[in-house]
């Protein structure tokens, strides 16, 4: 209904590969099979949650999320941090791509004898940006009135319904 068949097939394939690797690692012995079993088992347990989170973040707007939480009478102590987190992950992704582009523009690569360069050139700027972005998103949420003592209005239509797909 949401026209995300390609994404669903990709996630299903990933989950299937993890399940096959988990099964194959049970047939083998040794340290490598233990490591393969551990990684594939963890991925088969977490993959459905990751898939649902990706679908949720891709199909739900922040206004719809806040309206749904308010309709369920969820405390603002939960709604405000969740709405900040909702905006946080796409912003981190954009920031990471911006850092990668800046490194590519300056012709900085990691094909050398400096394994610490990844930490120095990518993770340190990303961590500094994450702290700054978190503060800015919290301020933006409060500026929009999420912490106000008055009841907020919303124009989002919330509820369960069947979507009509356009078949052009």
DSSP file (Angstrom, degrees, kcal/mol; ACC not computed):
  #  RESIDUE AA STRUCTURE BP1 BP2  ACC     N-H-->O    O-->H-N    N-H-->O    O-->H-N    TCO  KAPPA ALPHA  PHI   PSI    X-CA   Y-CA   Z-CA
    1    1 A X              0   0    0      0, 0.0   161,-0.0     0, 0.0     0, 0.0   0.000 360.0 360.0 360.0 -32.1    0.0    0.0    0.0
    2    2 A X        -     0   0    0    163,-0.1     0, 0.0     2,-0.0     0, 0.0   0.416 360.0-123.2 -91.8   1.7    2.9    2.4    0.7
    3    3 A X  S    S+     0   0    0      1,-0.1     3,-0.1     2,-0.0     0, 0.0   0.921  71.2 129.2  57.2  50.0    4.7    1.3   -2.5
    4    4 A X     >  +     0   0    0      1,-0.1     4,-2.3     2,-0.1     5,-0.2  -0.253  17.0 132.1-123.1  42.4    7.9    0.3   -0.8
    5    5 A X  H  > S+     0   0    0      1,-0.2     4,-2.7     2,-0.2     5,-0.2   0.890  71.3  53.0 -64.5 -40.6    8.2   -3.1   -2.4
    6    6 A X  H  > S+     0   0    0      1,-0.2     4,-2.1     2,-0.2    -1,-0.2   0.918 111.5  45.9 -62.0 -43.9   11.9   -2.7   -3.3
    7    7 A X  H  > S+     0   0    0      2,-0.2     4,-2.4     1,-0.2    -1,-0.2   0.892 112.4  51.2 -65.2 -40.4   12.7   -1.8    0.3
    8    8 A X  H  X S+     0   0    0     -4,-2.3     4,-2.6     2,-0.2    -2,-0.2   0.904 110.3  48.7 -64.9 -41.3   10.7   -4.7    1.6
    9    9 A X  H  X S+     0   0    0     -4,-2.7     4,-2.5     2,-0.2    -1,-0.2   0.895 110.7  51.5 -64.9 -39.9   12.4   -7.1   -0.7
   10   10 A X  H  X S+     0   0    0     -4,-2.1     4,-2.1    -5,-0.2    -2,-0.2   0.934 113.3  43.6 -62.2 -46.9   15.8   -5.8    0.3
   11   11 A X  H  X S+     0   0    0     -4,-2.4     4,-2.5     2,-0.2    -2,-0.2   0.894 113.4  51.3 -66.7 -40.1   15.0   -6.2    4.0
   12   12 A X  H  X S+     0   0    0     -4,-2.6     4,-2.6     2,-0.2    -2,-0.2   0.911 110.3  49.6 -63.6 -41.3   13.5   -9.6    3.5
   13   13 A X  H  X S+     0   0    0     -4,-2.5     4,-2.5     2,-0.2    -2,-0.2   0.905 110.8  49.8 -62.6 -42.1   16.6  -10.7    1.6
   14   14 A X  H  X S+     0   0    0     -4,-2.1     4,-2.1     2,-0.2    -2,-0.2   0.921 112.6  47.0 -61.9 -44.3   18.9   -9.4    4.4
   15   15 A X  H  X S+     0   0    0     -4,-2.5     4,-2.2     2,-0.2    -2,-0.2   0.898 111.9  50.6 -65.3 -41.0   16.8  -11.2    7.0
   16   16 A X  H  X S+     0   0    0     -4,-2.6     4,-2.4     2,-0.2    -2,-0.2   0.903 109.4  50.7 -63.9 -42.1   16.9  -14.4    5.0
   17   17 A X  H  X S+     0   0    0     -4,-2.5     4,-2.7     1,-0.2     5,-0.2   0.913 110.2  50.1 -62.0 -42.9   20.7  -14.2    4.6
   18   18 A X  H  X S+     0   0    0     -4,-2.1     4,-2.2     1,-0.2    -1,-0.2   0.894 110.7  49.4 -62.7 -39.9   21.1  -13.8    8.3
   19   19 A X  H  X S+     0   0    0     -4,-2.2     4,-2.3     2,-0.2    -2,-0.2   0.911 111.9  47.8 -66.5 -41.5   18.8  -16.8    9.0
   20   20 A X  H  X S+     0   0    0     -4,-2.4     4,-2.9     2,-0.2     5,-0.2   0.917 112.3  49.5 -65.0 -43.1   20.8  -18.9    6.5
   21   21 A X  H  X S+     0   0    0     -4,-2.7     4,-2.4     1,-0.2    -1,-0.2   0.882 110.0  51.6 -62.9 -37.4   24.1  -17.8    8.0
   22   22 A X  H  X S+     0   0    0     -4,-2.2     4,-1.1    -5,-0.2    -2,-0.2   0.927 112.1  45.9 -64.1 -44.0   22.8  -18.6   11.5
   23   23 A X  H  X S+     0   0    0     -4,-2.3     4,-0.7     1,-0.2     3,-0.4   0.921 114.3  47.8 -64.4 -44.4   21.7  -22.1   10.4
   24   24 A X  H >X S+     0   0    0     -4,-2.9     3,-0.8     1,-0.2     4,-0.8   0.869 106.7  56.5 -65.9 -36.3   25.0  -22.8    8.6
   25   25 A X  H 3< S+     0   0    0     -4,-2.4     3,-0.3     1,-0.3    -1,-0.2   0.783 100.9  58.8 -68.5 -24.8   27.1  -21.6   11.6
   26   26 A X  H 3< S+     0   0    0     -4,-1.1    -1,-0.3    -3,-0.4    -2,-0.2   0.758 103.7  52.8 -70.9 -23.8   25.3  -24.1   13.8
   27   27 A X  H << S+     0   0    0     -3,-0.8    -1,-0.2    -4,-0.7    -2,-0.2   0.680 104.0  68.5 -83.5 -18.6   26.6  -26.9   11.4
   28   28 A X     <  -     0   0    0     -4,-0.8     2,-0.3    -3,-0.3    -3,-0.0  -0.449  68.9-144.1 -98.0 169.7   30.3  -25.7   11.7
   29   29 A X        +     0   0    0     -2,-0.1     4,-0.3     4,-0.0     3,-0.2  -0.900  48.9  54.4-128.8 161.6   32.7  -25.8   14.6
   30   30 A X  S  > S-     0   0    0     -2,-0.3     4,-1.6     1,-0.2     5,-0.1  -0.436  93.0 -60.5 109.9 176.6   35.5  -23.4   15.7
   31   31 A X  H  > S+     0   0    0      1,-0.2     4,-2.4     2,-0.2     5,-0.2   0.863 128.1  55.4 -68.3 -37.7   35.9  -19.8   16.6
   32   32 A X  H  > S+     0   0    0      1,-0.2     4,-2.6     2,-0.2    -1,-0.2   0.904 107.8  49.1 -64.3 -40.2   34.8  -18.5   13.2
   33   33 A X  H  > S+     0   0    0     -4,-0.3     4,-2.6     2,-0.2    -1,-0.2   0.873 110.2  52.0 -67.0 -35.3   31.5  -20.4   13.4
   34   34 A X  H  X S+     0   0    0     -4,-1.6     4,-2.4     2,-0.2    -2,-0.2   0.922 111.7  46.0 -64.8 -43.2   30.9  -19.0   16.9
   35   35 A X  H  X S+     0   0    0     -4,-2.4     4,-2.4     2,-0.2     5,-0.2   0.918 114.1  48.2 -64.6 -43.6   31.6  -15.4   15.7
   36   36 A X  H  X S+     0   0    0     -4,-2.6     4,-2.5     1,-0.2     5,-0.3   0.895 112.1  49.9 -63.4 -40.6   29.3  -16.0   12.7
   37   37 A X  H  X S+     0   0    0     -4,-2.6     4,-2.4     2,-0.2     5,-0.2   0.914 110.9  49.2 -64.2 -43.1   26.6  -17.5   14.9
   38   38 A X  H  X S+     0   0    0     -4,-2.4     4,-2.2     2,-0.2    -2,-0.2   0.943 115.3  42.5 -62.7 -48.5   26.8  -14.6   17.3
   39   39 A X  H  X S+     0   0    0     -4,-2.4     4,-2.3     1,-0.2    -2,-0.2   0.932 117.4  45.4 -66.3 -46.1   26.5  -11.9   14.6
   40   40 A X  H  X S+     0   0    0     -4,-2.5     4,-2.3    -5,-0.2    -1,-0.2   0.874 112.9  51.2 -68.7 -35.4   23.8  -13.6   12.6
   41   41 A X  H  X S+     0   0    0     -4,-2.4     4,-1.5    -5,-0.3    -1,-0.2   0.927 111.3  47.2 -65.7 -44.2   21.8  -14.4   15.7
   42   42 A X  H  X S+     0   0    0     -4,-2.2     4,-2.3    -5,-0.2     5,-0.2   0.918 112.8  49.8 -62.5 -42.6   21.9  -10.8   16.9
   43   43 A X  H  X S+     0   0    0     -4,-2.3     4,-2.5     1,-0.2    -1,-0.2   0.883 108.0  52.3 -66.8 -37.8   20.9   -9.6   13.4
   44   44 A X  H  < S+     0   0    0     -4,-2.3     4,-0.5     1,-0.2    -1,-0.2   0.808 113.4  46.0 -68.1 -26.3   18.0  -12.0   13.1
   45   45 A X  H  < S+     0   0    0     -4,-1.5     4,-0.4    -5,-0.2    -2,-0.2   0.868 122.0  34.1 -80.8 -37.3   16.7  -10.7   16.5
   46   46 A X  H  X S+     0   0    0     -4,-2.3     4,-2.3    -5,-0.2     5,-0.2   0.706  98.3  81.1 -91.7 -21.2   17.1   -7.0   15.8
   47   47 A X  H  X S+     0   0    0     -4,-2.5     4,-2.8    -5,-0.2     5,-0.2   0.889  89.6  51.8 -58.0 -45.2   16.4   -6.9   12.0
   48   48 A X  H  > S+     0   0    0     -4,-0.5     4,-2.4     1,-0.2    -1,-0.2   0.915 112.3  46.9 -60.1 -40.1   12.6   -6.9   12.4
   49   49 A X  H  > S+     0   0    0     -4,-0.4     4,-2.4     2,-0.2    -1,-0.2   0.904 112.8  48.8 -65.6 -40.5   12.7   -3.9   14.8
   50   50 A X  H  X S+     0   0    0     -4,-2.3     4,-2.4     2,-0.2    -2,-0.2   0.900 111.3  51.0 -64.0 -41.0   15.1   -2.1   12.5
   51   51 A X  H  X S+     0   0    0     -4,-2.8     4,-2.3    -5,-0.2    -2,-0.2   0.921 111.7  46.2 -62.9 -44.6   12.9   -2.7    9.5
   52   52 A X  H  X S+     0   0    0     -4,-2.4     4,-2.9    -5,-0.2    -2,-0.2   0.891 111.8  51.5 -67.0 -38.3    9.8   -1.4   11.3
   53   53 A X  H  X S+     0   0    0     -4,-2.4     4,-2.9     2,-0.2     5,-0.2   0.917 110.5  48.8 -63.5 -42.3   11.7    1.6   12.6
   54   54 A X  H  X S+     0   0    0     -4,-2.4     4,-1.8     2,-0.2    -2,-0.2   0.908 113.9  46.2 -63.8 -41.8   12.9    2.4    9.0
   55   55 A X  H  X S+     0   0    0     -4,-2.3     4,-1.5     2,-0.2    -2,-0.2   0.919 113.7  49.1 -65.1 -43.6    9.3    2.0    7.7
   56   56 A X  H  X S+     0   0    0     -4,-2.9     4,-1.7     1,-0.2     3,-0.3   0.925 113.0  45.9 -62.0 -46.6    7.9    4.1   10.5
   57   57 A X  H  < S+     0   0    0     -4,-2.9    -1,-0.2     1,-0.2    -2,-0.2   0.826 114.9  49.2 -67.1 -30.3   10.4    6.9   10.0
   58   58 A X  H  < S+     0   0    0     -4,-1.8    -1,-0.2    -5,-0.2    -2,-0.2   0.719 120.4  32.1 -81.6 -21.1    9.9    6.8    6.3
   59   59 A X  H  < S+     0   0    0     -4,-1.5     2,-0.5    -3,-0.3    -2,-0.2   0.570 105.1  72.4-114.1 -11.3    6.1    7.0    6.3
   60   60 A X     <  -     0   0    0     -4,-1.7     2,-0.1    -5,-0.2    -1,-0.1  -0.903  65.8-144.0-113.3 131.1    5.1    9.0    9.3
   61   61 A X     >  -     0   0    0     -2,-0.5     4,-2.1     1,-0.1     5,-0.1  -0.479  26.8-114.8 -83.2 163.0    5.5   12.7    9.6
   62   62 A X  H  > S+     0   0    0      1,-0.2     4,-2.7     2,-0.2     5,-0.2   0.874 116.6  54.6 -66.5 -37.3    6.5   14.3   13.0
   63   63 A X  H  > S+     0   0    0      2,-0.2     4,-2.5     1,-0.2    -1,-0.2   0.907 108.9  48.1 -63.2 -41.5    3.1   16.1   13.2
   64   64 A X  H  > S+     0   0    0      2,-0.2     4,-2.5     1,-0.2    -2,-0.2   0.904 111.8  50.4 -64.3 -40.9    1.3   12.8   12.7
   65   65 A X  H  X S+     0   0    0     -4,-2.1     4,-2.4     2,-0.2    -2,-0.2   0.942 112.6  45.1 -62.2 -48.4    3.5   11.1   15.4
   66   66 A X  H  X S+     0   0    0     -4,-2.7     4,-2.4     1,-0.2    -2,-0.2   0.906 113.6  50.5 -64.1 -41.3    2.8   13.9   17.9
   67   67 A X  H  X S+     0   0    0     -4,-2.5     4,-2.1    -5,-0.2    -1,-0.2   0.903 111.2  48.6 -64.0 -40.4   -0.9   13.9   17.1
   68   68 A X  H  X S+     0   0    0     -4,-2.5     4,-1.6     2,-0.2    -2,-0.2   0.906 111.6  49.0 -66.1 -41.4   -1.1   10.2   17.6
   69   69 A X  H  <>S+     0   0    0     -4,-2.4     5,-2.6     1,-0.2    -2,-0.2   0.898 112.0  48.8 -65.5 -39.4    0.8   10.3   20.9
   70   70 A X  H ><5S+     0   0    0     -4,-2.4     3,-1.2     1,-0.2    -1,-0.2   0.877 109.0  53.1 -67.3 -36.5   -1.5   13.1   22.2
   71   71 A X  H 3<5S+     0   0    0     -4,-2.1    -1,-0.2     1,-0.3    -2,-0.2   0.816 108.7  49.9 -67.9 -29.4   -4.6   11.1   21.1
   72   72 A X  T 3<5S-     0   0    0     -4,-1.6    -1,-0.3    -5,-0.1    -2,-0.2   0.399 115.5-120.5 -86.5   2.9   -3.3    8.1   23.1
   73   73 A X  T < 5 +     0   0    0     -3,-1.2     2,-0.3     1,-0.2    -3,-0.2   0.869  49.8 170.4  59.3  41.0   -2.7   10.5   26.1
   74   74 A X      < -     0   0    0     -5,-2.6    -1,-0.2    -6,-0.1     5,-0.1  -0.626  40.7 -99.7 -80.0 141.3    1.0    9.8   26.2
   75   75 A X    >>  -     0   0    0     -2,-0.3     4,-2.1     1,-0.1     3,-1.6  -0.234  19.3-127.0 -61.8 146.2    2.9   12.0   28.6
   76   76 A X  H 3> S+     0   0    0      1,-0.3     4,-2.2     2,-0.2     5,-0.4   0.730 107.7  72.6 -66.3 -20.4    4.8   15.0   27.1
   77   77 A X  H 34 S+     0   0    0      1,-0.2     4,-0.3     2,-0.2    -1,-0.3   0.725 109.9  31.6 -64.9 -20.1    7.8   13.7   29.0
   78   78 A X  H <> S+     0   0    0     -3,-1.6     4,-2.0     2,-0.1    -2,-0.2   0.771 116.9  55.1-100.7 -39.9    7.9   10.9   26.4
   79   79 A X  H  X S+     0   0    0     -4,-2.1     4,-2.4     2,-0.2     5,-0.2   0.906 105.3  51.5 -65.3 -43.8    6.5   12.8   23.4
   80   80 A X  H  X S+     0   0    0     -4,-2.2     4,-2.0     2,-0.2    -1,-0.2   0.952 113.3  42.3 -64.1 -51.4    9.0   15.6   23.4
   81   81 A X  H  > S+     0   0    0     -5,-0.4     4,-2.5    -4,-0.3    -1,-0.2   0.897 115.1  51.8 -62.4 -36.4   12.1   13.4   23.5
   82   82 A X  H  X S+     0   0    0     -4,-2.0     4,-2.3     1,-0.2    -1,-0.2   0.888 109.0  49.6 -67.3 -36.9   10.7   11.0   21.0
   83   83 A X  H  X S+     0   0    0     -4,-2.4     4,-1.3     2,-0.2    -1,-0.2   0.859 111.1  50.1 -69.3 -33.3    9.9   13.8   18.5
   84   84 A X  H  X S+     0   0    0     -4,-2.0     4,-1.3    -5,-0.2     3,-0.3   0.924 112.2  47.2 -67.1 -43.7   13.4   15.1   18.9
   85   85 A X  H  X S+     0   0    0     -4,-2.5     4,-1.4     1,-0.2    -2,-0.2   0.872 105.3  61.1 -63.3 -36.8   14.8   11.6   18.2
   86   86 A X  H  < S+     0   0    0     -4,-2.3     4,-0.5     1,-0.2    -1,-0.2   0.865 113.0  36.2 -58.4 -37.9   12.4   11.4   15.2
   87   87 A X  H  X S+     0   0    0     -4,-1.3     4,-1.2    -3,-0.3    -1,-0.2   0.681 107.9  71.4 -84.6 -20.1   14.1   14.4   13.7
   88   88 A X  H  X S+     0   0    0     -4,-1.3     4,-2.3     1,-0.2     5,-0.2   0.913  90.1  53.1 -68.8 -47.9   17.6   13.4   14.9
   89   89 A X  H  X S+     0   0    0     -4,-1.4     4,-2.1     1,-0.2    -1,-0.2   0.908 109.4  46.1 -63.8 -46.1   18.4   10.3   12.8
   90   90 A X  H  > S+     0   0    0     -4,-0.5     4,-2.1     1,-0.2    -1,-0.2   0.879 113.1  52.4 -62.3 -33.9   17.8   11.9    9.3
   91   91 A X  H  X S+     0   0    0     -4,-1.2     4,-2.3     2,-0.2    -2,-0.2   0.896 107.8  50.5 -68.2 -39.5   19.8   14.9   10.5
   92   92 A X  H  X S+     0   0    0     -4,-2.3     4,-2.6     2,-0.2    -1,-0.2   0.909 109.1  52.3 -62.4 -41.9   22.7   12.7   11.5
   93   93 A X  H  X S+     0   0    0     -4,-2.1     4,-2.2     1,-0.2    -2,-0.2   0.923 110.1  47.8 -60.8 -45.0   22.6   11.0    8.2
   94   94 A X  H  X S+     0   0    0     -4,-2.1     4,-2.1     1,-0.2    -1,-0.2   0.906 112.0  50.3 -61.4 -41.7   22.8   14.3    6.4
   95   95 A X  H  X S+     0   0    0     -4,-2.3     4,-2.3     2,-0.2    -2,-0.2   0.899 109.1  51.0 -64.8 -41.2   25.7   15.4    8.6
   96   96 A X  H  X S+     0   0    0     -4,-2.6     4,-2.4     1,-0.2    -1,-0.2   0.913 110.9  48.2 -63.3 -42.7   27.6   12.2    7.9
   97   97 A X  H  X S+     0   0    0     -4,-2.2     4,-2.6     1,-0.2    -1,-0.2   0.873 109.9  53.3 -65.7 -35.9   27.2   12.6    4.2
   98   98 A X  H  X S+     0   0    0     -4,-2.1     4,-2.2     2,-0.2    -2,-0.2   0.901 109.5  47.7 -64.5 -40.5   28.3   16.2    4.5
   99   99 A X  H  X S+     0   0    0     -4,-2.3     4,-2.2     2,-0.2    -2,-0.2   0.907 112.1  50.2 -65.5 -41.5   31.5   15.2    6.3
  100  100 A X  H  X S+     0   0    0     -4,-2.4     4,-2.4     1,-0.2    -2,-0.2   0.910 110.7  49.2 -62.2 -42.8   32.2   12.5    3.7
  101  101 A X  H  X S+     0   0    0     -4,-2.6     4,-2.4     1,-0.2    -1,-0.2   0.902 110.2  50.8 -64.0 -40.6   31.7   15.0    0.9
  102  102 A X  H  X S+     0   0    0     -4,-2.2     4,-1.6     2,-0.2    -1,-0.2   0.893 111.6  48.0 -64.3 -39.1   34.1   17.5    2.6
  103  103 A X  H  <>S+     0   0    0     -4,-2.2     5,-2.9     2,-0.2    -2,-0.2   0.897 111.8  49.4 -68.0 -39.3   36.7   14.7    3.0
  104  104 A X  H ><5S+     0   0    0     -4,-2.4     3,-1.1     1,-0.2    -2,-0.2   0.886 108.9  52.9 -66.0 -38.0   36.3   13.7   -0.6
  105  105 A X  H 3<5S+     0   0    0     -4,-2.4    -1,-0.2     1,-0.3    -2,-0.2   0.852 111.4  45.9 -65.3 -34.9   36.7   17.3   -1.8
  106  106 A X  T 3<5S-     0   0    0     -4,-1.6    -1,-0.3    -5,-0.2    -2,-0.2   0.375 114.8-119.5 -88.8   4.9   39.9   17.6    0.2
  107  107 A X  T < 5 +     0   0    0     -3,-1.1     2,-0.6     1,-0.2    -3,-0.2   0.870  57.5 156.4  59.3  41.4   41.1   14.3   -1.2
  108  108 A X      < +     0   0    0     -5,-2.9     2,-0.3    -6,-0.1    -1,-0.2  -0.877  11.8 166.5 -97.9 123.1   41.3   12.6    2.2
  109  109 A X        -     0   0    0     -2,-0.6     8,-0.0    -5,-0.0    -5,-0.0  -0.834  41.1-130.6-130.8 170.4   41.1    8.8    2.1
  110  110 A X  S    S+     0   0    0     -2,-0.3     2,-1.2     1,-0.1     8,-0.1   0.079  71.1 112.0-110.2  22.1   41.8    6.0    4.5
  111  111 A X        +     0   0    0      2,-0.1     2,-0.2     4,-0.0    -1,-0.1  -0.428  65.9  74.7 -92.2  60.4   43.9    3.8    2.2
  112  112 A X  S    S-     0   0    0     -2,-1.2    -2,-0.0     2,-0.1     0, 0.0  -0.650 100.9 -74.6-145.8-158.9   47.1    4.3    4.1
  113  113 A X  S    S+     0   0    0     -2,-0.2     2,-0.5     1,-0.1     3,-0.1   0.022  97.8  94.3-100.7  27.2   48.8    3.3    7.2
  114  114 A X    >   +     0   0    0      1,-0.1     3,-1.3    -4,-0.1     4,-0.3  -0.750  36.9 165.9-121.0  83.7   46.7    5.5    9.5
  115  115 A X  T >  S+     0   0    0     -2,-0.5     3,-0.8     1,-0.3     4,-0.5   0.773  78.3  62.8 -69.1 -22.1   43.8    3.5   11.0
  116  116 A X  T 3> S+     0   0    0      1,-0.2     4,-2.4     2,-0.2    -1,-0.3   0.595  82.3  81.8 -75.0  -9.7   43.2    6.2   13.5
  117  117 A X  H <> S+     0   0    0     -3,-1.3     4,-3.2     1,-0.2     5,-0.4   0.828  83.6  59.7 -65.9 -30.7   42.4    8.6   10.7
  118  118 A X  H <>>S+     0   0    0     -3,-0.8     4,-1.9    -4,-0.3     5,-1.5   0.935 110.1  41.9 -61.8 -44.5   38.8    7.3   10.5
  119  119 A X  I  4>S+     0   0    0     -4,-0.5     5,-2.3     3,-0.2    -2,-0.2   0.930 118.7  45.3 -66.6 -45.1   38.3    8.3   14.1
  120  120 A X  I  <5S+     0   0    0     -4,-2.4     5,-0.3     1,-0.2    -2,-0.2   0.905 122.8  32.4 -67.9 -42.6   40.0   11.6   13.7
  121  121 A X  I  <5S+     0   0    0     -4,-3.2    -1,-0.2    -5,-0.2    -3,-0.2   0.735 133.4  19.4 -92.5 -23.7   38.5   12.7   10.4
  122  122 A X  I  X5S+     0   0    0     -4,-1.9     4,-1.8    -5,-0.4    -3,-0.2   0.814 123.4  40.9-111.6 -52.6   35.0   11.2   10.6
  123  123 A X  I  ><S+     0   0    0     -5,-1.5     4,-3.0     2,-0.2     5,-0.2   0.891 111.1  53.3 -73.6 -39.4   33.9   10.3   14.1
  124  124 A X  H  ><S+     0   0    0     -5,-2.3     4,-2.1     2,-0.2     5,-0.2   0.956 113.8  42.1 -63.1 -49.6   35.2   13.3   16.0
  125  125 A X  H  > S+     0   0    0     -5,-0.3     4,-2.2     1,-0.2    -1,-0.2   0.886 115.7  51.7 -62.8 -34.8   33.5   15.9   13.7
  126  126 A X  H  X S+     0   0    0     -4,-1.8     4,-2.4     2,-0.2    -2,-0.2   0.919 109.2  48.7 -67.3 -42.3   30.3   13.7   13.7
  127  127 A X  H  X S+     0   0    0     -4,-3.0     4,-1.9     2,-0.2    -2,-0.2   0.900 112.2  48.8 -64.3 -40.6   30.2   13.4   17.5
  128  128 A X  H  X S+     0   0    0     -4,-2.1     4,-1.9    -5,-0.2    -1,-0.2   0.914 113.1  47.9 -64.4 -42.0   30.7   17.2   17.9
  129  129 A X  H  X S+     0   0    0     -4,-2.2     4,-3.1    -5,-0.2    -2,-0.2   0.872 107.1  57.0 -65.8 -36.7   27.9   17.8   15.3
  130  130 A X  H  X S+     0   0    0     -4,-2.4     4,-2.5     2,-0.2    -1,-0.2   0.913 107.4  47.4 -62.3 -43.3   25.6   15.3   17.1
  131  131 A X  H  X S+     0   0    0     -4,-1.9     4,-2.0     2,-0.2    -1,-0.2   0.931 115.2  45.7 -62.8 -45.2   25.8   17.2   20.4
  132  132 A X  H  X S+     0   0    0     -4,-1.9     4,-2.3     1,-0.2    -2,-0.2   0.914 113.3  49.4 -64.5 -43.6   25.1   20.5   18.6
  133  133 A X  H  X S+     0   0    0     -4,-3.1     4,-2.8     1,-0.2     5,-0.2   0.901 108.6  53.5 -64.0 -41.5   22.3   19.0   16.5
  134  134 A X  H  X S+     0   0    0     -4,-2.5     4,-2.1    -5,-0.2    -1,-0.2   0.916 110.4  46.8 -59.6 -44.3   20.7   17.5   19.7
  135  135 A X  H  X S+     0   0    0     -4,-2.0     4,-2.2     2,-0.2    -1,-0.2   0.925 113.5  48.3 -63.1 -44.5   20.7   20.9   21.4
  136  136 A X  H  X S+     0   0    0     -4,-2.3     4,-2.3     1,-0.2    -2,-0.2   0.895 111.5  49.4 -64.9 -40.3   19.3   22.7   18.4
  137  137 A X  H  X S+     0   0    0     -4,-2.8     4,-2.3     2,-0.2    -1,-0.2   0.880 110.2  51.0 -67.9 -36.8   16.5   20.1   17.9
  138  138 A X  H  X S+     0   0    0     -4,-2.1     4,-2.1    -5,-0.2    -2,-0.2   0.920 111.7  47.4 -64.0 -43.2   15.5   20.3   21.5
  139  139 A X  H  X S+     0   0    0     -4,-2.2     4,-2.4     1,-0.2    -2,-0.2   0.892 111.1  51.6 -64.3 -39.6   15.3   24.1   21.3
  140  140 A X  H  X S+     0   0    0     -4,-2.3     4,-1.9     2,-0.2    -2,-0.2   0.897 108.9  50.8 -65.1 -39.7   13.3   23.8   18.1
  141  141 A X  H  <>S+     0   0    0     -4,-2.3     5,-2.1     1,-0.2     6,-0.3   0.915 113.0  45.0 -64.6 -42.1   10.8   21.5   19.7
  142  142 A X  H ><5S+     0   0    0     -4,-2.1     3,-1.2     1,-0.2     5,-0.3   0.868 110.3  55.0 -69.6 -34.8   10.3   23.8   22.7
  143  143 A X  H 3<5S+     0   0    0     -4,-2.4    -1,-0.2     1,-0.3    -2,-0.2   0.853 102.7  57.0 -65.0 -34.6   10.0   26.8   20.3
  144  144 A X  T 3<5S-     0   0    0     -4,-1.9    -1,-0.3    -5,-0.2    -2,-0.2   0.519 124.4-105.0 -76.2  -3.0    7.2   25.1   18.5
  145  145 A X  T X 5S+     0   0    0     -3,-1.2     3,-1.1    -4,-0.2    -3,-0.2   0.672  76.5 137.2  95.0  17.0    5.4   24.8   21.7
  146  146 A X  T 3 <S+     0   0    0     -5,-2.1    -4,-0.2     1,-0.2   -66,-0.1   0.796  80.2  42.6 -68.3 -25.4    5.8   21.1   22.6
  147  147 A X  T 3  S+     0   0    0     -5,-0.3    -1,-0.2    -6,-0.3    -5,-0.1   0.349  87.5 122.6 -99.1   6.7    6.5   22.0   26.2
  148  148 A X    <   -     0   0    0     -3,-1.1     4,-0.1     1,-0.1    -4,-0.0  -0.352  65.9-130.7 -71.6 148.9    3.8   24.6   26.6
  149  149 A X  S    S+     0   0    0      2,-0.1     2,-0.2    -2,-0.0    -1,-0.1   0.609  82.9  86.8 -75.4 -10.4    1.1   24.1   29.3
  150  150 A X  S    S-     0   0    0     -5,-0.1     2,-0.3     1,-0.1    -2,-0.1  -0.536  91.5 -97.7 -89.1 157.0   -1.7   24.8   26.8
  151  151 A X        -     0   0    0     -2,-0.2     2,-0.2     1,-0.1    -1,-0.1  -0.567  40.5-132.2 -74.4 130.6   -3.3   22.1   24.7
  152  152 A X        -     0   0    0     -2,-0.3     2,-0.3    -4,-0.1    -1,-0.1  -0.509  11.6-136.0 -82.1 151.1   -1.9   22.0   21.2
  153  153 A X        -     0   0    0     -2,-0.2     2,-0.3     2,-0.0    -1,-0.0  -0.748  21.2-172.8-101.3 156.1   -4.1   22.0   18.0
  154  154 A X        -     0   0    0     -2,-0.3   -90,-0.0     2,-0.1   -91,-0.0  -0.995  25.8-158.4-150.6 141.9   -3.3   19.7   15.1
  155  155 A X        +     0   0    0     -2,-0.3     2,-0.2     2,-0.1    -1,-0.1   0.404  58.1 117.4-100.7   1.4   -4.7   19.3   11.6
  156  156 A X        -     0   0    0    -93,-0.1     2,-0.8     1,-0.1    -2,-0.1  -0.511  64.4-133.2 -72.7 133.7   -3.5   15.7   11.1
  157  157 A X        -     0   0    0     -2,-0.2     2,-0.4     2,-0.0    -1,-0.1  -0.801  29.6-168.6 -88.1 113.6   -6.2   13.2   10.6
  158  158 A X        +     0   0    0     -2,-0.8     2,-0.3   -91,-0.1   -94,-0.0  -0.866  31.6  81.2-110.4 135.8   -5.2   10.3   12.9
  159  159 A X  S    S-     0   0    0     -2,-0.4     2,-0.5     2,-0.1    -2,-0.0  -0.865  76.9 -64.9 156.9 175.4   -6.8    6.8   12.9
  160  160 A X        +     0   0    0     -2,-0.3     2,-0.3     2,-0.0    -2,-0.0  -0.771  61.8 145.6 -91.3 131.3   -6.9    3.5   11.2
  161  161 A X        -     0   0    0     -2,-0.5     2,-0.4     2,-0.0    -2,-0.1  -0.986  49.4-105.5-158.5 157.5   -8.0    3.5    7.6
  162  162 A X        -     0   0    0     -2,-0.3     2,-0.3     1,-0.0    -2,-0.0  -0.757  36.5-133.9 -86.9 132.3   -7.4    1.8    4.3
  163  163 A X        -     0   0    0     -2,-0.4     2,-0.7     1,-0.0    -1,-0.0  -0.671  10.5-131.7 -87.0 140.7   -5.5    3.9    1.8
  164  164 A X        -     0   0    0     -2,-0.3     2,-0.4     2,-0.0    -1,-0.0  -0.830  22.5-144.8 -90.4 119.3   -6.7    4.1   -1.7
  165  165 A X        -     0   0    0     -2,-0.7     2,-0.5     2,-0.0  -163,-0.1  -0.683  10.5-128.7 -87.1 134.9   -3.8    3.5   -4.1
  166  166 A X        -     0   0    0     -2,-0.4     2,-0.8     1,-0.1    -1,-0.0  -0.730  17.1-159.8 -80.6 124.4   -3.7    5.4   -7.3
  167  167 A X              0   0    0     -2,-0.5    -1,-0.1     1,-0.2    -2,-0.0  -0.687 360.0 360.0-106.7  77.2   -3.1    3.0  -10.2
  168  168 A X              0   0    0     -2,-0.8    -1,-0.2     0, 0.0    -2,-0.0   0.436 360.0 360.0 -88.8 360.0   -1.8    5.2  -13.0
